[in-house]
Amino acid sequence: MQAISPSAPGNLKSLIRPRPAPSPTRMATAVRCAFRSDSVYFPNGVGHSRADWQSSCAILSSKVLSLEQPAEKSGGGADHVAAVNGHRAAVDLNLVPIETKDGPAAPPVPAPAPQGPKPLSISDLAPAPLHGSQLRVAYQGVPGAYSEAAAGKAYPNCEAIPCDQFEVAFQAVELWISDRAVLPVENSLGGSIHRNYDLLLRHRLHIVGEVQMPVHHCLLALPGSRLECLSRVISHPQALSQCENTITRLAPQATREAVDDTAGAAEYIATNRLRDTAAIASARAAELYGMQVLADGVQDDCGNVTRFLMLAREPIIPRTDRPFKTSIVFAHNGGEGTGVLFKVLSAFAFRNISLTKIESRPHRNRPIRLVDDANVGTAKHFEYMFYVDFEASMAEVRAQNALAEVQEYTSFLRVLGSYPMDMTPWSPPPPTSGGDSD
């Protein structure tokens, strides 16, 4: 499966399930079928009579900006090309005539020939799958990545969609190419993944869940390769740092080189048949790309866990029947004076709400804050955005009151999501020696 890339817009469109443009005759049939079907949904509501349905279609058509073509090209005012959201559509949105008591109506005017690429239609932007349908989940990396395993744990039997960048995974959900995204936000050894924290603020997706995955690294190479013949080890920067001591002991002569992701390193070696290069990746990557496991469990610390967030276009409804976690981001109000951060944190402490994480990121739109003091002059301080996770559901009154108080001390406050906590039991695996395989 090919990963989605922002530099290749065709890849994005290839994952959308297109439907061929219907002929005028088939459009008339589709209109009549839609009238008889109770499953057709219009956001503004549609009655069950023909008059109600035609009125709704007329309202929809009236909202579309029509671009009239010159008379000599269009043959009159009947033929025109509609523009929807700035895109030129190849199908006229006029109502299809329906037979009357006096006989069949005049045949519909044929639509003009398509001009340029076909724009997205309502049928392309399919809603979330109904019950029993396969969920489409975007993740960063290639098949065999730990993010793919996290997507499978979060949504069993889903259709995993690989993306080459975190940004693309966000866009895949926003453009309805995928239904969910599963992305890492922190690792027990490497710390926070700041890129995804910044993307959470830039995009309007909602956190709907979390999943924690233990990371089990393997040293992979082409079949027949030997440790003493390795001159290079490639992997994601965090994977290299998590296995530094073990790799130094197993292959001290090998240099380290960082790449985009762990499974991508294995794919690169297999594609280019590099016998002097090894990759740090998962055992599943070895199976997918025909690699040999030279050493199993090469991470320096066996307690290596990555936390992933599950993202969707719409939030879920918070509940109180199970443990929930809420994630927020805020910027403190400089006009409140000193101790603003203490006041914000006290709003949770006074209500016995436990904070599980606090992360600060520089404020991109206002990175510097000036503080005037007559005695020492003008001081310049960095302005920060604070990300906070706390153990409470937004359905609880104490959480609502805490955020109401926090809002008094902040210039910006946004709830990123209130979602169930991952309560899966987990215990660290026994320590491994990272020895050679036979």
N, C-alpha and C positions, 0 to 999 in steps of 0.2 A: 504494500500500500504506500502510495507516494505521499509525502508530507506536504501540508499546505505551506506556501511561501508567499509573503507579501510582495515580493518582487515579480511574481508570476501570477497576475490576476486570473489567468485562465485556469489555474489549479483550483482557485476558490469556486469558480463557476462549475468546474467539473464535478465537484462534490454535491452540488445542488441537483436534485433529481428533475431534469427538465421534462416538459411535456410538449409534443409538437403542436404548433398553432393549428386550431381546427379550421376546416373550410366553412363557408357561410352556411351550407346545408347542415353540417354537423353542429354549428353554433345554434341554429334554430332548434335542433333536437335537444341540445344541451339545455337551452332555455326552458323548453317544455318539461324536461325531466326535472330541472331545478324547481319548477313550479309545483310539481307533484310530490317532491321529496320534502319530508319534514326535517331532514338532517342539515339542510342548508342554513347557515348562520350568518346574520348580518348584525354588526355591532349595535346599530341603532334600533334594531327590532323590526321584524317584518311580519305582517299578518298572514293568515292562511288563505286569503282570497286572492284571485288574480288581480283585482284592482289594487289591493295593498302591495302586492309584489311589484306591479308596474310602477306604482308611485315611488317605491323605494329605489327602483332602478333609475327612474327619472331624476330623483334627487342626487343619486350617485353621478349620473351623467352631467348634471348641472354644475357639479363641483370640478369638472375637468376642463381645463383651458384648451380650447380648440384653436389650432393654427390654420387659418384659411390659406389655401394655395391659390395662385393666379388662375383665372378662369380658363386660359388657354391650355393649362397643364391638367387641371382637375376636371374640366368639363362641367363646371357649375359649382354651386355651393354645397351640394350633397356630399361630394367626396372631400374628405379632409383627413389630416393626420393629427391625432390627439397628442397632447403632451401631459404626462403624468409625472409629477415631482421633478420636472426638468428633463425627463426622458421622452423621446419621440416614440410613440407606440405605433405598431403596425396594424392594429385592429381597431376599427371604429367602434366606439362605445354606444352608438345609437341602439335603441331597442329593436329587437327582431320582430317583424310583424307577425301577428298570430291570426289564425283563421277566424273570420266572423260569420255571422248568420247569413250574410249576403254572398258568401263564397270566399275563396282564398284571397288573401291580400296580395298586393304586388310583390314580386320577388325582391329580396333585399339587394341594396346596391353593393356590388363586390368591393371588398376592402382594397386599398392600394397595395402595391408590392412592398415587401419589407425593405426598409432602408437602414443599413448598418446592423450591428449586433442586436439580438432580441433582448429587450429590457426584462428585468425581473417582473413576474406577475404574481397575482395572489396565489395561484397554484404552486408557484415556486417557493414562496414563503410559507411552507407548510407549518401548521401548528404543532405543538408538542405531541408526540405519539399518544394514541389512545391506549387504554388498558390492554396489555398483551402485546403491544407493538415493541419493536426493538429501539432502545434509546440510543441516540448518537452522542458520544462523549469525546470532546477534544482534549488532547494532552500535548505537551511539548516533548519532542524527541522522535525517535523512530521505533518501530516494533521491537520489543525486547527491553525497552527503557523501564526504569522503575516507575515512572509516571503511568505507563500503560498498565502495570500491575496494580497501581493504586486506583486507576479508573475501573478496572475489573473488580476490585474489592468494594468500591463505592457503589457501583452499578453492575451487578453480575449479569452476564449474557448481553452486555451492551455492545454496540458497534463503535469501536475505538477509532478515532480520527487523529492521525499524527499531524503535528504542526512543527515547523522548524524554529519558531520563536514563541515566547510567551505572549507577545502582542497579538500574534495571529490567532492564538487560542481564544483570547478575549473577543476578537473580531468575528470569529467563527460562530460564537454564540449570539452576538449582536445581530449578525446577518442571517440568522436562522439556518445556517449550514449545519450546526450541531445544536443539541438541546441542552447540554451541560458542558462544563469544563472542569477538569480536575488538575490543579496546579500546586506545586510545593511552595510553602511559605517559610519553613524553618527546618533545620536539621539539628539534632542533639549535639553534633560535633562541630559543624560548620557555621551554626548560627542562622540568622535570618537571611532570607533571599530578598534583598531590598528592591530588586526590580519589580517583583510582583506586588509589593506594598505600594509602590508608586502607581502601578497599573490599576490597582483597586480604586485609587482615588481618581484616576483619569477616566475610567470607564464607569458605566452605570449598572453593572451587574450586581447581583445580591448573593451573599454567602448563604447557602442552604444546608451545609453540612461540613463535616471534617472527617478525615480518615488518617490513621497513623500506620506507617509501613516500616517494618524493620528492614534495614539495608544489609544485604549479604554480598560482599564483593568477591569476584573470582578473577584470577589472572588468566587471560585467554590468549591463544596463539593458533597459528595454522597447524593442522595435524603434522606431526613429525618434528615440530620445533622443540628446542631444548633451552633451558634457562640460561646456561652458560653462553649460548650463542646470541642472546638478545642484546641489541644495541640501543633500543628505545622502548619506552612504555608510554602509551597515550591514553588519555581519558579526560573526563570533566575535571576542572580544577579542584572541586571539593573532593572528588573521589581520589585524586592524587594525594591530597593532603591527608585524607583519612587512612591511606595505606602507606604513608611515607616510610615508616620504620620497617615494615614488613618487606616492602619492595627493595629497600636498601640491603636488607639481609639476604634476600633471595637472588637479586640480580644487581649487585653493586656497580657493575660496569654500564648499566643501562641509564640513559638520560631520560628525563621526563618532559613530556610535551602535552599542553592542554588543548582540548578540542571542545566542541559544543556540548556533547552529551556522551554518556557511557556506551549505550548501544550503538551510537553512530561511530564510535571508535572501532568497535568490533566489525561493523559493516564496512568501514573504510579499509581495514586490513584484509578482509575476505575479498573485497572487490579488486584490490590492487595486488593481491597475493604477496604480501610483505612478510617474508619468513624471518626477518630479524627484528620484527616489531610485535609487541604484545599490547593487549588492552585490558583495562580494569572495567569489568561490566558484570552483568548478572549471568547466572547459569542458563536462563532462558535465551539470552543473546547468543550463547555458545550453540544452542540447539538450532536457532533460526539461521545462523550464518555459517554453520559447519565448522566451528572452532573447537579446539582442544583445550580443556581446563588443565593448565599447568599447575595451579595452586588454588585451593578452595579456602574461603574465609580469610582473605588477606587484609581485612580492615584491622587497624591497630587496636580499636576498642570494640568489643562485641556489642556494647550497648549503643548501637548506631540506628537511630530512628528518624524518619522524615515525616513531618506533618503536612498533609495536603488539604486544600480547601476545595469544596464543591460549589461551583458557581452556576447561577441560572439567571434568566431574564426577569423573573418575577420572584418576590420573596415568598417564604412559607409562613403559615400562620403559627405564631409562637404558642406553646402549650406549657402546662405545668405538671403534666403527668409523668415526666421523665426529666433527667438533668439537661439543662439547656445552657448554652454559652452565647454571649452577645459580643459583637465586635463593633467598635466605634472609632472614629477619627475626629480630632478637634484641633483647633489652634487657639491658644490662650489669648485673652484680651489684655494687651499691654497697658490699657488705661486703668486696669484694676490694681496696679501697683505691684509690690513684691508679694511673694508667697502664693501666686495664682495656682501654680501646679499643686502645691500642698492643699489648697482649698478644694481643687477638683478631686484629688485622691481621697480627701476626707469625706466627700459626699458619698463615696462607696464604703469607706471604713465605718462610718457612723451607722450604716444600715446592714452591717455584717455581710457585705458582698465581697467575695474574694476576687482579687485581680490575678489572672493567670499569666498575663504578658503586658508589657508596655514597651513600645518601640517609638523612637523619635527619628524623624526625617526632616531635612531642611525644607523650609517653605519655598517652593519654586517661584511663586509670584512675588514674594516679599522676603528675600533671603536675609536682609539686614534690618535691624530695628535700632533707631537712634534714641538714646536716653540723655536728656539734658540735666546737668548738675552744675550749679554755679560754682561749686568748690573745685571740682576736678575737670570741668569742661564737658565735652560731649562724648559719651561712650557709645560704641557700636557693638551690638550683640546679634548673634544669629537668631533668626526666627524659625521656629520648628512647628511641624505637624506631629501630633502624638497619636499613635495607634494603641488602643487599649482593648484587651479581651477580659471579660469578667464573667463569673459563673452565676448567671441569673437569666431568666427568660423575660422578654419584654411584656409578657402577659402578667407578670408580677407587679404589684403596686410599688414595692420597694425599688424596683429597677426604674419604673417610670418616674418616681419622685427623685431618684438619684440623678437621672438625666435632666430633669427640670431644674435641679440646682446647678448642675454642671453648665447648663446653658447660660446661667447668669454670669459666669466667669469666662466665657469663651466668645470669640468672634466668629467661629465657624464650628459646627457640630453636625456630623452625619453618622447615621447608623448603617453600618455595612451589612449587617445581618444578625438575626437571632435564630439559632439553629441547634439541633441536638448534638450533644457531646459524643465523641467516640469512646464508648465504654467497653470496647473489646479487651478481654484479658490479654496481657502480654508479659512475658518474662524473658530476660536476655538469654540467648543461646549460650551453651558452654563454650569457653574460650578454645580457639583452635590454634594449632601450631603453624598453620599456613604451609605445611610440608608439601613436597612434590608428589604428584600423582604418578602412578606407574605408567 
